[in-house]
Amino acid sequence: MAQQKMSPELLWQLGRVAGETVLADGTVLYGVSRYNLSDNKSERNLYGIPAAGGPARQLTSGPGSESGAQALPNGRIAYSYKGQIWEMDKDGGNAVQKTNVDGGLANARISPDGKHILFSREVKLEKVMGPDRYPDLPKSNVQVYTDLNYRHWDAWEDGSFNHVFYATYDLRSGKVGEPVDIMPGERFDCPQMPFGGAEDFIWDPAGEHIIYVCKKKYGKAYAVSTNTDIYRYSLSTRKTDNLSEGRMGYDVAPAFDATGKKLLWLSMANDGFEADKNDVIVWDAATNKTINLTKDWDGTVSAARFGNDGKAIYFLAATRGTEQLFEIPLAKPAVRQVTKGQFDLNAFVGQTGNTMVVARVDMNHAAELYTVDLKSGQQKQLTTVNDDIYGNLQKSKVEERWIKTTDGKDMLAWVIFPPDFDPAKKYPTLLYCQGGPQSPLSQYYSFRWNFQLMAAQGYIVVAPNRRGMPGHGVKWNADISKDWGGQPIRDYLAAIDDVAKEPYVDKSRLGAVGASYGGYSVFMLAGLHNKRFKTFIAHDGLFDLRSWYGTTEELWFANWDIGAYWDKANGKSYGQYNPSNFVSRWDTPIMIVQGGIDFRVGIEQGLQAFQAAQLHNIKSKLVYFPEENHWVLGAQNAIAWQREFFGWLKETL
């Protein structure tokens, strides 16, 4: 077949691979999601493959999605399907529905001994909605609030809270006993809102305790705090204790060793700083003491797990524009980097022998599962879900480039070239502005902001690791707070100016694109770029910081990074770092994308920016998705987004 170039439609044909678990015999279970554009829906099936390599076997095929696979004491595999627990043999045979619980079981997990089941469900504790307050007015849709955190991410609070439940479970019949709420009457959420799931509550290996993550704060206190804690609930006493008492930031992602005698979790030190250094904490059940294993390591951890023998902890972390696997022995806590290369290892699946199974991506490939030899770091590709597409696809060259910033620092930028790049030609070039703002710009693979797709349309893409990104030391990561429009913006300009010196870059055709903080960056650049750029695209960007502070929901982030507008100490944020103050300097076409249910960066931001551009007679376009949040999740909406994105670039660049 002739070599193809990536297109939006081809991108959405890719199978989306995610690991489930590794069985004792070395079988790796994983899921693959595929989207049907005409139905605007996805379907997810489970597969198994030997960790040593070999053919994969499809285990499920029902319409809808199967997930949550786990090994049972009876040798069978449990999984969740349509809200109920199902069982099957390890080869996918003899599948049978085991539970039939009204309302279904969310995030369900059976205890290691098979005697109990753990799950979450919503509990109504407040009268917020009209019919709850006034039963005689069932068609009333009024909502009444007297405290903050009245909406979050893309949903209004309705008086319900996620709670953790457990019940007795009969492994033979699937009968579920009377559920016990381990958070009775508590106006708190577990799983955490808005993104928490089954990882927020786990069994200990003996099935005697439940460990769960919760931010036990309410209202304004919740809106300004990141202080989640790790709680332990005893099935025998029905009492709860706080294992992370005194740790003031995020405490998340608990995981036991095989014996249940040690527990690890990830912890941040400062309340309100959501992008703080993430450390590995280990709690010893025998002594009830904790130790911070990565306190002196100049990096931040994204995921961690015990090795199967309990002698070491393995973790994933950003480093120099990639995400790699690290090891830290418990007996001698010295960090060793296990893997190196131009890729991201972004999720653990499990371990068998001396082999760790992980998910791996790079800017030319969506996730596949790989094995890593824990001694040598050598990797082997395990799954080949998308090889049929990538085998006939032209790849982009991805170049690591180091650039001097305006304050004399060395900054990494990824430069992605069109697949048929010819250095004798000149190319339009895009400056990509990363969101977060404190998220790594590594070798990730996005299904929206996809560098392979951008390059395939004939653009060079410049993606700088500007101030505020993990992987370059704790200080580099932290330096963006309260300096949004300062050095990070100068870093962006340094990057595009450096790459624009190359003879293959058409300096008359430069664009800047980005979302969230990246959209903010685009709005800032529009007011101070001094004719560098010919076009802009800002997606869900912060345009006016004063109105944004008054409408965004996670105020801990706003307080840490910007501060309240009525505090004179934050004058720089609302003065020289506020994009709306520089609209009079706008002189360049701009496309503005806005989600209608984005509560992180509210709808008023995009509308204000578009209105300002129109009133200044700037060529501009508003692309509005009324049912999308801070992201674009609908399959057909995503294709529409890509078509508008590249249509605008073709028209203006």
N, C-alpha and C positions, 0 to 999 in steps of 0.2 A: 504493500500500500504506500501511496505517496505520503510524505511527512506533512502532518497538519500543524496549524497554529492554534493555540488555545483560544476558545471563544466562550462567551457567557453560557451558551447552551451546553457546550462540551464540559465546562466546569461543573455544571449541575448534573451531569451524567456520572460523575465520579462517585464511587462507593465511599461512605464515610465510616472508617474503621475505628473501633474503640474496644480495648481489652475488657474482659470480665474477670477472669481468675485463672490460676494455674492449678490443676488437680494434682493429687499426690503421685499419680503415675506419669506426670510430665505433660499431660494433655493441656493445651492452652485453649481456653474458651474466649470467644470474642464476638462482638456484634458488628454487623454492617448495615448501615442505613442507606436507602436509595430513595430518591425523590421522583415522583411522577408529576411532571409539570402540568399536564392537562387536568389532573385531579387536584393539583396544588397541595398534595399530601406526601408524606414519607412512610416507608415501611422498613422495619428493622427485624432482621433474622439473626439467630445465633449459629455459630460455627465452632468446630473443634479442629485442632491441628497439633501434631506432636511437636514438642519444643525442639526435638532433635532434627526436625524438618520432615517433609513428606507432604502428601496431598491433604488438602483441607476437606472437611466433611460438613455439609449443611445439616444442622440439627433441628431447626424449626422452619416452618413455612406458612404459618397462619397469617391471615390478613391483619395488619396492625403491627405492633412492636412487642418483642420479647426482650427482657432485660433482667438484671439482678441475679445472674446465675451463681449458685453456690453448691458445694458438695455436701451431701447428707450422710449421716451415720449408716444408713442402709445401702450406701453405695450408689444411690441414684443422684440426679441433679435436679435441684429445685430452681424455678425461675418464675418471674412475674409476667402475666399476660392478661390484659384487659382487667386489671385490678384484682386478680386472684392468683393464688399460688398453684402452679402446675409442677408435675414431676415427669422426668423422662430418664431413660437409660443413658449411659455416657455416649452411646452412638446415636442418640436422638430417638430411639425406638420406644414404644410403649408409653407415649405421652398421655397423661391423664390430668384432668383438673382435680385438685385436692380440696380447695376451699370454696365456699359459696357464701361469702359474708356480705350482707347488705351494705351498699355504699363503697365496697371494695377495700383493699388494703394498700395504702401508699407506702412506698419505701420499705416493703416487708423484708424481714430477714429472720430465718429460723435459728434458734440457739444451737451451739455446737453439739449439745447432747440430744438435740431433736425434741426436747420436751416443752419448749416455749416458742412463741413467735413474737416478734417485735415489729411495730409499724407506727405510722403517724396518721393523724386525722385532725381536721379542724374542729375546734370547740367554740361555740358562741358564748361569749362572756359579757358583752356590752350591747346596749341598745342604741345603735347608731343609725340604722336604716328606718325609714318611715313606718313600714308595717310592724317592725319590732317595738317601736315606741307607741304606735297607735294602731292596735289590732283592728279597730273599726274602720281604718283607712287603708285597706290592703293594696290599693293602687297608688298610694302616695310614694313618690320616689325621692323625698327629701332625705338629706344626710346631715347629721348634727354632730359637731365636734367642739370640745372644750379644751383640747390640748394638742400639742404638735404630734408629728408623725401621722398625719391624717391621710397621707398617701405615700406610696413607695414604689419606685421604679416605673411601673406602668399600671398600678392598681390602687384604688381607693380603699382605705381601711373600712371594713364592714362590721367590726365588732367580734370577728372570729380570730382565733389564734391557733397556730400549729402546736399540737401536743404529741408527746411520745406515749405510746401504749404498749403493754405486753399482755399476753394471755397464754394459758396452757394450750398445748398443741399435741394432737395425736398423730404421730408420724404415719401410722397405718391407715387411718380413716380420713385424715385431714381435718378433723373436727377442731374448731377453735373455741376455747372456753370464754368465760366472761372477761372482757378487756379491763385492764387496770390502767388508769391515767396516772403516770408518775409525776405529773405537774398539776395536781388538782387545784383549780381556781386561780392559777397563775396567769397573769396577762402578759405572757412572754411567748416567744416563738422558738420551737425546735421541730423541724429544721429551721435554720436561720433564713430570714427574708433578705433579699428576694431570690437568692440562688442556691440555698442549702438543699441538700438531699440526704440520701441514706448514709453518706459519710459523716453526718453530724451526730449519729448515735449508733453505738456498736455494742456487741456482747463481749464480755471477757471470755477467755478460752474455756473456763469452767461452767459458763452459763449461769453464774451466781450474781453477777452485777451488770448493770447497764451504764455505759459511759456516754455522756451526751454534752453537746456544745450549746450554750445559751447565753444571751445577753439579758440578764435579769434586771432590765431597766424599762421604764414606761414613759410615754409622752415626751416632753422636752428632754428629759434625761436620756432617753433612748436616741433622740435625734442628734444629740451632740457628742455621743460616746461611741467608742469602738470596743469597750471593755466586755468582751465575751469571756466566759470561763468554762473550765472542764469540770463537769459534775459526775459523781459516782452514786448510783442508786442501788441499794441492796434489795434483792427480791425477798430475802428472809425477814429483814427488819422494816422494809418499806421506808427507810430513811435515806436522805441525800446529804452528801458532803461535797465541799468545793475543793478540788485538788489543786487549783491554780490561784487560790486566795492570795491577794497582794500583787498579782501580776496585772498590770493596768491596761494593757492593750488587747489586741486580738489574741485569743488562745483558741486554736482550731486544729482539725485534722488528727484526732487521737488514733493511736494504733498500738496494739499489744505485741510483745514478743510471744513466741510459741508457748511459753510456760505460764503466761499471765502474771508473772512476778514483776515485770517492768512495762511501763506505758510511756510512749513518747507523744508529743504534740508539737505544733509550731506556735511560737509566741512572739509577739511584738511588745516592746517595753512601754510605749507612750500611748496614753489614752487620747484618741482623736486623730492620730496619725495613721491613716489606713495603709500607707506605703512605707512604713517603718521597716527597719532591718528585721527579718524573720529568722528566728533562731530555733534550734532543735532542743527541746526540753525533755529530759528523761526523769520519770518518777519511779522510785523504788518502793514497791508495796511493803516490803519488810521493814524499812526504816521510815516510810512516809516522808522521804526527803526528795528534793529535785536537784538536778544539775543542768546547767546550760552548756551544752557540748560545743556550740559554735560561737560563744561569746566573743572570742578573740579572732575569729575569722572575718576578713573584710569582704563579706558578701551577704546575700539574702537568699534564703531557702524557699523553694516553691513546693516541694513535696518530699516526704521522708518515710522510710519503713525500716523495720529491723531485718537483718539478714536471718535466714532460716535457723542458723545455729546460735543466734542471739549474741554473737561476739562483736558485731559491728552494726552500724547504721548506715544505710545508703540514702543519699538524697540527691535531688535534682536542683540545679541553680543556674541562673544566667551568668555567663562569663564571656566578655569580649564579643558581644553580638551573637552568641550561640547559647544553647542550654545543654548542660552536660551532666553526667553521672559522677558523683563523688562518694567516697567512703570515709567513715570516721570510726576507728575501733573504740570500743567502750573502755578497754583497759588503758589505752594510751591515746587520748583524743587529739590526734593530729590528722588534719584533713588531707586526703589524697584524691587527686582528680583521676578518675578511672578512664574516661573517654575524652577524645579530642577530635575535632573535625568541623566541617562547615555544614552543620545540621543542628536540629533541636531534638533532644530526648525529653518529651514533655509529659509523660505519664508512666507510672508503674503498672504492670499487669500482675506480676508475681515472680517467684523464684523456684527453680528446680535444680538441685545440686549446686554447682558453681556457676550457674547460668541465670541471669536476670532477664526477664522479658519486659520490654518497654515499647512505647509508641514513639515513632521517629518521623519527623518531617523535615523538609528543606524548602527553599523558595521555588523549586521546580517539582515538588512531589507532595501530595496530600499524605495523611498519616497511613503508615503501615506498621505492623509489629516486627520488631527485631529482637534477636537475642544478643546479650552482651556477656562475654567471658569476664568474670569479676576479677580475675588476676591480670589478664593481659589487656583488657579493654576491647579486644577484638569483637566485631559485630557481624552478624549474619542476618540477612533479610528472611523473615519467616513467612509473612503473608504476602500475596501478590495480587490483591484485589483489583488494583487499577493498572496492572502491567499491560493489559490489552490496549488501553488508551495511551499510556505514556510511551509504549513501544512504537507508536506511530505519530508521536508528537515532537515537534522541534522544541528543544530546551533553550532556556536563556542562560547566557554566561553571567555569573554573579561574582563580582569583584569586590574584594576587601580593600578599602582605601582609607588611609589615615590622613587627617586634615588638621592643620594648625588653626585653633580658634583665636578669636580676637584678644583673649587673655593669655595666649601662649600655651594652651593645653593641647594634647594630642587627642583627637576625636575620630572614632571609627565611623565610616559611612559605607553602607552597602550600595553598590552601583549595579543595577540590573540592566542588561542590554537586550535589544530585540534579538530573536532567535537567528535571524539572517543578517546580523550586524556586519556592516562593512565600514571599517575605519576611514575609508576614503570619502564616505558620504557624511552629510550633516543631518542630525536628528533633532526633532522637538524633544524637550527634556522636562520631566516633572520632578519637582521637589515634593516628596511625600512627608507630611507632618503627622507624627504619631500622636495618638490620644493617650489617655491614662489619667494624668500626664506621666505618672511614674510606673509605666509598664515597659518591659524590655522590647526593643526592636531587634529581634533575633532572627533566626532562620525559620520563622513560623510560616504557615500556609493558611491564608484566609480565604473564605469562600465569597467575600465581598471585596475587601481591599487586597486584591490578589496581584502581586507584582508580576507573576508569570503572564497573567492576562493583560496587564497594562503594557508590558514589553512587547507582547505578541501583536499589539495594535500599532507598533512602530515607534514606541516611545522609549527613551532611556529614562530610568527611574533612579533618583538619588534619595536614599533613605538614611539620614544621619542619626547616630546614637547621641543626640544632644543631651544637655544637662537634664537630669531628672530620670535617667533610665538605669535600671539595675544592670549589673554585670561589669561595672567599672569602678567598684568601690562604693562604700556606704555614703561617703561625702558627695560624690558625683550624683548619686541617686537623690539625696536630700536637698541639693542646692537649688532646685527649682521652686521650692515652697517660698511664697511671698515675693518671688522674682519672675512671675510668669512672663511678663513682657520685656524682661531684661536680657540676661545672658543667653537663655535658651533661644530667643529670637535671633540674637546675634550669631549663635551657633548655626542656625538654619541658613542665614545669609552667607556665613563663611563657607558652608558646604556647597551651596549652589554656585557661589563665586569661584570656588576652587575647581569644581568639575567643569564649569562653563569655559575654562581656559583651554580645554581640549579642542582640537580642531574638528572633531566629529560632533560637537554640540553646537546647535544653531542658537546663538545668543538672542536672536530676534524672536525665538519661539520657546520661551520658558513659561511653565505653569506651576502653580502651587496648589496642592490638594490635601485635604485632611478632615478628620471627624473628631468631635468632642473637643479636647484640648487642641487637637490638630485643626479643627474648625476655628477655634479661637485664634490659633496661630495664623491661619489664612486671613481672618478679619484684621489682625494686627498688621500683617504684611501688606494688605491692601492699602493701608494708610501710610506706610513708610518705605515701600520697596524701591522708590526712586527709579521708576520705569524699567525695573529688571524683568517683571513678569508681564505676559500678554493675556493671561487668563487665570481665574481662580475658581475652585470648587470647595465650599464649606458645608459639611454635613453635621447637623446637630451641634453647631459650634456656639460658644459663649460670646455673644455680641455686646451686651451691656451688663457689666458685672453687678451694678446696683440692683437692677430688676432680677437678675439671676439669683443673687443672694436672697431676695425676697420670695422666691418661688421654688428653689431646689429643695429636695427632701432630706438628703444625708448631710445635715449641717456640720457634722464633725469634719467632713472634708472641706467645706467652704470656710469654716473657722480656721483650720490649720493652714490652708494654702493661700487664702485671700484675706480673711478677717471680715468683721462686720463693717458695713459702710459708715455707720455712725461713730466709729472709733477713729479719731484723727490720726492715730498711729498707722492706719492703713491707707492713708491718703495716696500713696504711690500706686497701690493696686487700683484705686478708683479714679486716678488721674492719668498718669502717663502710661499705665498698663491696661487701660480700658478701651477696647477697640472702638466703641461708639463715639469716643471723643475725637476720632480722627477721620470721620466720614467725609468731612470737607475736602480731604486730600484724595479721596477715591477717584480713580480715573481709568479703571480697567474692568472689562467684563467679568461678571461673577455669577455663578450658579449656586443657589442656596437650597439645601435639602433639609427637610424638617419632618420628624415623626410626630403624629398627633397625640400619642399617649406616652411621650417621653417626659417623665417627671424629673429626671436628673438634669436635663437641659430643656426647660419648658418651651412650649410652642411659641411664646412671645419672643424668644431669641431669634428664631428664623424669620418670623414675620416682621420684626423691627428692622432686621438687616435688609430684607427685600424691599421694604417700604422706603428705607433710607436710600438704597441704591436707585430705586425708581425716581424718587424725588430729586436726586442729583443727576438724573438723565444718564445713568450708567446702564449699558446693555446688561440685562440681568434676567434670571429665570428662577422661579420658585418651584421646586419639586416637592410636593406635599404628600405624605403617606399617612392618612388619617388613623389607620389601625396598627401602625408600627411604633415601637418604642424607641429607645436609644440605638437600637440595631434595626436591620431589615431582615426579618425571619421568614416571611412568606416566600415560597419558591417563585411564584410568578412576579411578586413585587421585586424580588431580587434581580430577576432578569430585566424588569422594567428599569430598575436602578442602574444596572450596567449599561443599558441602551441609552438612557439619558446622560450618564457619565461620559461615555465615549462619543455620543452625538454632540455634546457640548464642546468637548475637546476638538473634535473634527471641525466644528463650526468656527471656533475662536482661536485655535492654535495651529 
